[in-house]
Amino acid sequence: MPSMADDPKQIDAPQPPITPVRSALSGPPTACDNTDSMVCERCGEAMYRMHAVWRCPACRFKTDCCGW
């Protein structure tokens, strides 16, 4: 079995520049973003969107998914 060198060879190849990762959430809003807001029908608090419904963080009111 051949013996191995004590020190590994240093490869001085140029490294490509590393491109920083950018999150899609960090950019400005686009035309397709749903930035509409809705006010709760029960208590008047600002609601947030979760999946296909609007939910109120104050009174826990929730809209139907289709608005019917």
Jmol script that loads the backbone (N, CA, C; Angstrom):
load data "model"
ATOM      1  N   MET A   1       0.847  -1.161   0.000  1.00  0.00           N
ATOM      2  CA  MET A   1       0.000   0.000   0.000  1.00  0.00           C
ATOM      3  C   MET A   1       0.901   1.235   0.000  1.00  0.00           C
ATOM      4  N   PRO A   2       0.658   2.176  -0.916  1.00  0.00           N
ATOM      5  CA  PRO A   2       1.506   3.373  -0.970  1.00  0.00           C
ATOM      6  C   PRO A   2       1.208   4.292   0.209  1.00  0.00           C
ATOM      7  N   SER A   3       2.228   4.974   0.640  1.00  0.00           N
ATOM      8  CA  SER A   3       2.048   5.920   1.751  1.00  0.00           C
ATOM      9  C   SER A   3       1.478   7.233   1.234  1.00  0.00           C
ATOM     10  N   MET A   4       0.731   7.933   2.106  1.00  0.00           N
ATOM     11  CA  MET A   4       0.116   9.201   1.733  1.00  0.00           C
ATOM     12  C   MET A   4       0.990  10.341   2.215  1.00  0.00           C
ATOM     13  N   ALA A   5       0.913  11.461   1.533  1.00  0.00           N
ATOM     14  CA  ALA A   5       1.675  12.650   1.921  1.00  0.00           C
ATOM     15  C   ALA A   5       1.106  13.204   3.217  1.00  0.00           C
ATOM     16  N   ASP A   6       1.972  13.794   4.027  1.00  0.00           N
ATOM     17  CA  ASP A   6       1.529  14.387   5.285  1.00  0.00           C
ATOM     18  C   ASP A   6       0.677  15.628   5.072  1.00  0.00           C
ATOM     19  N   ASP A   7       1.056  16.461   4.111  1.00  0.00           N
ATOM     20  CA  ASP A   7       0.327  17.707   3.851  1.00  0.00           C
ATOM     21  C   ASP A   7      -0.424  17.576   2.528  1.00  0.00           C
ATOM     22  N   PRO A   8      -1.713  17.910   2.494  1.00  0.00           N
ATOM     23  CA  PRO A   8      -2.438  17.857   1.228  1.00  0.00           C
ATOM     24  C   PRO A   8      -1.967  18.966   0.301  1.00  0.00           C
ATOM     25  N   LYS A   9      -2.098  18.747  -0.992  1.00  0.00           N
ATOM     26  CA  LYS A   9      -1.701  19.758  -1.971  1.00  0.00           C
ATOM     27  C   LYS A   9      -2.654  20.948  -1.884  1.00  0.00           C
ATOM     28  N   GLN A  10      -2.092  22.123  -2.015  1.00  0.00           N
ATOM     29  CA  GLN A  10      -2.900  23.339  -2.038  1.00  0.00           C
ATOM     30  C   GLN A  10      -3.230  23.653  -3.493  1.00  0.00           C
ATOM     31  N   ILE A  11      -4.502  23.786  -3.786  1.00  0.00           N
ATOM     32  CA  ILE A  11      -4.935  24.126  -5.136  1.00  0.00           C
ATOM     33  C   ILE A  11      -5.236  25.611  -5.147  1.00  0.00           C
ATOM     34  N   ASP A  12      -4.542  26.325  -6.009  1.00  0.00           N
ATOM     35  CA  ASP A  12      -4.691  27.772  -6.086  1.00  0.00           C
ATOM     36  C   ASP A  12      -5.571  28.172  -7.266  1.00  0.00           C
ATOM     37  N   ALA A  13      -6.653  27.461  -7.462  1.00  0.00           N
ATOM     38  CA  ALA A  13      -7.576  27.802  -8.539  1.00  0.00           C
ATOM     39  C   ALA A  13      -8.437  28.977  -8.093  1.00  0.00           C
ATOM     40  N   PRO A  14      -8.721  29.906  -9.010  1.00  0.00           N
ATOM     41  CA  PRO A  14      -9.569  31.047  -8.625  1.00  0.00           C
ATOM     42  C   PRO A  14     -10.987  30.576  -8.317  1.00  0.00           C
ATOM     43  N   GLN A  15     -11.548  31.114  -7.258  1.00  0.00           N
ATOM     44  CA  GLN A  15     -12.904  30.776  -6.848  1.00  0.00           C
ATOM     45  C   GLN A  15     -13.881  31.761  -7.482  1.00  0.00           C
ATOM     46  N   PRO A  16     -15.017  31.283  -7.980  1.00  0.00           N
ATOM     47  CA  PRO A  16     -16.010  32.216  -8.519  1.00  0.00           C
ATOM     48  C   PRO A  16     -16.603  33.040  -7.382  1.00  0.00           C
ATOM     49  N   PRO A  17     -17.024  34.267  -7.676  1.00  0.00           N
ATOM     50  CA  PRO A  17     -17.619  35.085  -6.615  1.00  0.00           C
ATOM     51  C   PRO A  17     -18.935  34.466  -6.139  1.00  0.00           C
ATOM     52  N   ILE A  18     -19.188  34.577  -4.864  1.00  0.00           N
ATOM     53  CA  ILE A  18     -20.407  34.031  -4.278  1.00  0.00           C
ATOM     54  C   ILE A  18     -21.503  35.082  -4.358  1.00  0.00           C
ATOM     55  N   THR A  19     -22.611  34.694  -4.936  1.00  0.00           N
ATOM     56  CA  THR A  19     -23.745  35.607  -5.047  1.00  0.00           C
ATOM     57  C   THR A  19     -24.580  35.509  -3.779  1.00  0.00           C
ATOM     58  N   PRO A  20     -24.857  36.624  -3.111  1.00  0.00           N
ATOM     59  CA  PRO A  20     -25.663  36.561  -1.889  1.00  0.00           C
ATOM     60  C   PRO A  20     -27.090  36.109  -2.198  1.00  0.00           C
ATOM     61  N   VAL A  21     -27.659  35.372  -1.272  1.00  0.00           N
ATOM     62  CA  VAL A  21     -29.030  34.894  -1.411  1.00  0.00           C
ATOM     63  C   VAL A  21     -29.980  36.036  -1.077  1.00  0.00           C
ATOM     64  N   ARG A  22     -30.984  36.215  -1.926  1.00  0.00           N
ATOM     65  CA  ARG A  22     -31.987  37.243  -1.684  1.00  0.00           C
ATOM     66  C   ARG A  22     -33.331  36.587  -1.483  1.00  0.00           C
ATOM     67  N   SER A  23     -34.027  36.974  -0.460  1.00  0.00           N
ATOM     68  CA  SER A  23     -35.350  36.435  -0.180  1.00  0.00           C
ATOM     69  C   SER A  23     -36.377  37.157  -1.041  1.00  0.00           C
ATOM     70  N   ALA A  24     -37.386  36.433  -1.481  1.00  0.00           N
ATOM     71  CA  ALA A  24     -38.471  37.045  -2.237  1.00  0.00           C
ATOM     72  C   ALA A  24     -39.282  37.983  -1.359  1.00  0.00           C
ATOM     73  N   LEU A  25     -39.217  37.786  -0.046  1.00  0.00           N
ATOM     74  CA  LEU A  25     -39.988  38.626   0.876  1.00  0.00           C
ATOM     75  C   LEU A  25     -39.321  39.962   1.156  1.00  0.00           C
ATOM     76  N   SER A  26     -38.039  40.107   0.807  1.00  0.00           N
ATOM     77  CA  SER A  26     -37.324  41.329   1.142  1.00  0.00           C
ATOM     78  C   SER A  26     -37.479  42.415   0.088  1.00  0.00           C
ATOM     79  N   GLY A  27     -37.966  42.069  -1.086  1.00  0.00           N
ATOM     80  CA  GLY A  27     -38.098  43.046  -2.157  1.00  0.00           C
ATOM     81  C   GLY A  27     -39.364  43.865  -2.038  1.00  0.00           C
ATOM     82  N   PRO A  28     -39.512  44.857  -2.903  1.00  0.00           N
ATOM     83  CA  PRO A  28     -40.739  45.664  -2.877  1.00  0.00           C
ATOM     84  C   PRO A  28     -41.922  44.836  -3.353  1.00  0.00           C
ATOM     85  N   PRO A  29     -43.130  45.180  -2.928  1.00  0.00           N
ATOM     86  CA  PRO A  29     -44.298  44.416  -3.370  1.00  0.00           C
ATOM     87  C   PRO A  29     -44.496  44.535  -4.875  1.00  0.00           C
ATOM     88  N   THR A  30     -44.954  43.479  -5.490  1.00  0.00           N
ATOM     89  CA  THR A  30     -45.195  43.487  -6.927  1.00  0.00           C
ATOM     90  C   THR A  30     -46.686  43.632  -7.190  1.00  0.00           C
ATOM     91  N   ALA A  31     -47.040  43.722  -8.467  1.00  0.00           N
ATOM     92  CA  ALA A  31     -48.440  43.912  -8.837  1.00  0.00           C
ATOM     93  C   ALA A  31     -49.302  42.711  -8.468  1.00  0.00           C
ATOM     94  N   CYS A  32     -48.701  41.519  -8.366  1.00  0.00           N
ATOM     95  CA  CYS A  32     -49.498  40.331  -8.072  1.00  0.00           C
ATOM     96  C   CYS A  32     -49.643  40.081  -6.572  1.00  0.00           C
ATOM     97  N   ASP A  33     -48.999  40.883  -5.728  1.00  0.00           N
ATOM     98  CA  ASP A  33     -49.153  40.702  -4.280  1.00  0.00           C
ATOM     99  C   ASP A  33     -50.554  41.111  -3.849  1.00  0.00           C
ATOM    100  N   ASN A  34     -51.149  40.325  -2.966  1.00  0.00           N
ATOM    101  CA  ASN A  34     -52.466  40.653  -2.438  1.00  0.00           C
ATOM    102  C   ASN A  34     -52.272  41.465  -1.167  1.00  0.00           C
ATOM    103  N   THR A  35     -52.255  42.793  -1.313  1.00  0.00           N
ATOM    104  CA  THR A  35     -52.011  43.661  -0.165  1.00  0.00           C
ATOM    105  C   THR A  35     -53.301  44.289   0.350  1.00  0.00           C
ATOM    106  N   ASP A  36     -54.444  43.791  -0.123  1.00  0.00           N
ATOM    107  CA  ASP A  36     -55.718  44.318   0.363  1.00  0.00           C
ATOM    108  C   ASP A  36     -55.861  44.009   1.848  1.00  0.00           C
ATOM    109  N   SER A  37     -56.515  44.901   2.557  1.00  0.00           N
ATOM    110  CA  SER A  37     -56.781  44.648   3.968  1.00  0.00           C
ATOM    111  C   SER A  37     -58.290  44.569   4.161  1.00  0.00           C
ATOM    112  N   MET A  38     -58.676  43.968   5.258  1.00  0.00           N
ATOM    113  CA  MET A  38     -60.101  43.804   5.548  1.00  0.00           C
ATOM    114  C   MET A  38     -60.330  44.079   7.018  1.00  0.00           C
ATOM    115  N   VAL A  39     -61.449  44.696   7.331  1.00  0.00           N
ATOM    116  CA  VAL A  39     -61.809  45.013   8.703  1.00  0.00           C
ATOM    117  C   VAL A  39     -62.837  43.998   9.174  1.00  0.00           C
ATOM    118  N   CYS A  40     -62.695  43.557  10.410  1.00  0.00           N
ATOM    119  CA  CYS A  40     -63.592  42.559  10.983  1.00  0.00           C
ATOM    120  C   CYS A  40     -65.014  43.110  11.081  1.00  0.00           C
ATOM    121  N   GLU A  41     -65.974  42.283  10.677  1.00  0.00           N
ATOM    122  CA  GLU A  41     -67.377  42.684  10.733  1.00  0.00           C
ATOM    123  C   GLU A  41     -67.904  42.728  12.160  1.00  0.00           C
ATOM    124  N   ARG A  42     -67.294  41.984  13.063  1.00  0.00           N
ATOM    125  CA  ARG A  42     -67.762  41.925  14.450  1.00  0.00           C
ATOM    126  C   ARG A  42     -67.168  43.015  15.321  1.00  0.00           C
ATOM    127  N   CYS A  43     -65.832  43.148  15.282  1.00  0.00           N
ATOM    128  CA  CYS A  43     -65.200  44.063  16.238  1.00  0.00           C
ATOM    129  C   CYS A  43     -64.456  45.235  15.606  1.00  0.00           C
ATOM    130  N   GLY A  44     -64.284  45.252  14.287  1.00  0.00           N
ATOM    131  CA  GLY A  44     -63.633  46.366  13.622  1.00  0.00           C
ATOM    132  C   GLY A  44     -62.114  46.292  13.605  1.00  0.00           C
ATOM    133  N   GLU A  45     -61.547  45.212  14.096  1.00  0.00           N
ATOM    134  CA  GLU A  45     -60.092  45.031  14.126  1.00  0.00           C
ATOM    135  C   GLU A  45     -59.594  44.653  12.719  1.00  0.00           C
ATOM    136  N   ALA A  46     -58.341  44.964  12.423  1.00  0.00           N
ATOM    137  CA  ALA A  46     -57.752  44.590  11.134  1.00  0.00           C
ATOM    138  C   ALA A  46     -57.571  43.075  11.079  1.00  0.00           C
ATOM    139  N   MET A  47     -58.029  42.466   9.990  1.00  0.00           N
ATOM    140  CA  MET A  47     -57.938  41.019   9.835  1.00  0.00           C
ATOM    141  C   MET A  47     -56.708  40.643   9.023  1.00  0.00           C
ATOM    142  N   TYR A  48     -56.282  39.391   9.129  1.00  0.00           N
ATOM    143  CA  TYR A  48     -55.166  38.894   8.326  1.00  0.00           C
ATOM    144  C   TYR A  48     -55.648  37.736   7.470  1.00  0.00           C
ATOM    145  N   ARG A  49     -54.958  37.528   6.367  1.00  0.00           N
ATOM    146  CA  ARG A  49     -55.360  36.484   5.421  1.00  0.00           C
ATOM    147  C   ARG A  49     -54.615  35.196   5.738  1.00  0.00           C
ATOM    148  N   MET A  50     -55.354  34.095   5.811  1.00  0.00           N
ATOM    149  CA  MET A  50     -54.745  32.785   6.004  1.00  0.00           C
ATOM    150  C   MET A  50     -55.412  31.834   5.023  1.00  0.00           C
ATOM    151  N   HIS A  51     -54.630  31.370   4.055  1.00  0.00           N
ATOM    152  CA  HIS A  51     -55.113  30.497   2.987  1.00  0.00           C
ATOM    153  C   HIS A  51     -56.234  31.213   2.239  1.00  0.00           C
ATOM    154  N   ALA A  52     -57.450  30.713   2.274  1.00  0.00           N
ATOM    155  CA  ALA A  52     -58.532  31.310   1.494  1.00  0.00           C
ATOM    156  C   ALA A  52     -59.509  32.102   2.350  1.00  0.00           C
ATOM    157  N   VAL A  53     -59.188  32.354   3.611  1.00  0.00           N
ATOM    158  CA  VAL A  53     -60.117  33.061   4.492  1.00  0.00           C
ATOM    159  C   VAL A  53     -59.416  34.232   5.189  1.00  0.00           C
ATOM    160  N   TRP A  54     -60.212  35.162   5.678  1.00  0.00           N
ATOM    161  CA  TRP A  54     -59.722  36.265   6.502  1.00  0.00           C
ATOM    162  C   TRP A  54     -60.004  35.912   7.954  1.00  0.00           C
ATOM    163  N   ARG A  55     -59.041  36.153   8.833  1.00  0.00           N
ATOM    164  CA  ARG A  55     -59.209  35.846  10.259  1.00  0.00           C
ATOM    165  C   ARG A  55     -58.928  37.086  11.102  1.00  0.00           C
ATOM    166  N   CYS A  56     -59.695  37.219  12.186  1.00  0.00           N
ATOM    167  CA  CYS A  56     -59.525  38.345  13.099  1.00  0.00           C
ATOM    168  C   CYS A  56     -58.704  37.878  14.305  1.00  0.00           C
ATOM    169  N   PRO A  57     -57.606  38.552  14.607  1.00  0.00           N
ATOM    170  CA  PRO A  57     -56.811  38.146  15.758  1.00  0.00           C
ATOM    171  C   PRO A  57     -57.464  38.502  17.094  1.00  0.00           C
ATOM    172  N   ALA A  58     -58.408  39.451  17.094  1.00  0.00           N
ATOM    173  CA  ALA A  58     -59.032  39.892  18.345  1.00  0.00           C
ATOM    174  C   ALA A  58     -60.186  38.989  18.772  1.00  0.00           C
ATOM    175  N   CYS A  59     -61.174  38.802  17.886  1.00  0.00           N
ATOM    176  CA  CYS A  59     -62.366  38.035  18.272  1.00  0.00           C
ATOM    177  C   CYS A  59     -62.434  36.663  17.606  1.00  0.00           C
ATOM    178  N   ARG A  60     -61.439  36.320  16.804  1.00  0.00           N
ATOM    179  CA  ARG A  60     -61.313  35.016  16.139  1.00  0.00           C
ATOM    180  C   ARG A  60     -62.383  34.771  15.067  1.00  0.00           C
ATOM    181  N   PHE A  61     -63.056  35.829  14.605  1.00  0.00           N
ATOM    182  CA  PHE A  61     -64.027  35.692  13.527  1.00  0.00           C
ATOM    183  C   PHE A  61     -63.304  35.268  12.250  1.00  0.00           C
ATOM    184  N   LYS A  62     -63.962  34.457  11.428  1.00  0.00           N
ATOM    185  CA  LYS A  62     -63.364  33.942  10.204  1.00  0.00           C
ATOM    186  C   LYS A  62     -64.387  33.997   9.083  1.00  0.00           C
ATOM    187  N   THR A  63     -63.952  34.447   7.907  1.00  0.00           N
ATOM    188  CA  THR A  63     -64.853  34.494   6.746  1.00  0.00           C
ATOM    189  C   THR A  63     -64.908  33.135   6.071  1.00  0.00           C
ATOM    190  N   ASP A  64     -65.928  32.926   5.249  1.00  0.00           N
ATOM    191  CA  ASP A  64     -66.007  31.715   4.443  1.00  0.00           C
ATOM    192  C   ASP A  64     -64.953  31.776   3.346  1.00  0.00           C
ATOM    193  N   CYS A  65     -64.593  30.623   2.821  1.00  0.00           N
ATOM    194  CA  CYS A  65     -63.530  30.586   1.820  1.00  0.00           C
ATOM    195  C   CYS A  65     -63.970  31.170   0.492  1.00  0.00           C
ATOM    196  N   CYS A  66     -65.245  31.092   0.158  1.00  0.00           N
ATOM    197  CA  CYS A  66     -65.711  31.565  -1.136  1.00  0.00           C
ATOM    198  C   CYS A  66     -66.524  32.856  -1.047  1.00  0.00           C
ATOM    199  N   GLY A  67     -66.806  33.300   0.144  1.00  0.00           N
ATOM    200  CA  GLY A  67     -67.595  34.497   0.308  1.00  0.00           C
ATOM    201  C   GLY A  67     -69.087  34.283   0.093  1.00  0.00           C
ATOM    202  N   TRP A  68     -69.544  33.039   0.053  1.00  0.00           N
ATOM    203  CA  TRP A  68     -70.963  32.744  -0.169  1.00  0.00           C
ATOM    204  C   TRP A  68     -71.711  32.738   1.109  1.00  0.00           C
TER     205      TRP A  68
END
end "model"
wireframe off; spacefill off
backbone 0.3
color backbone group
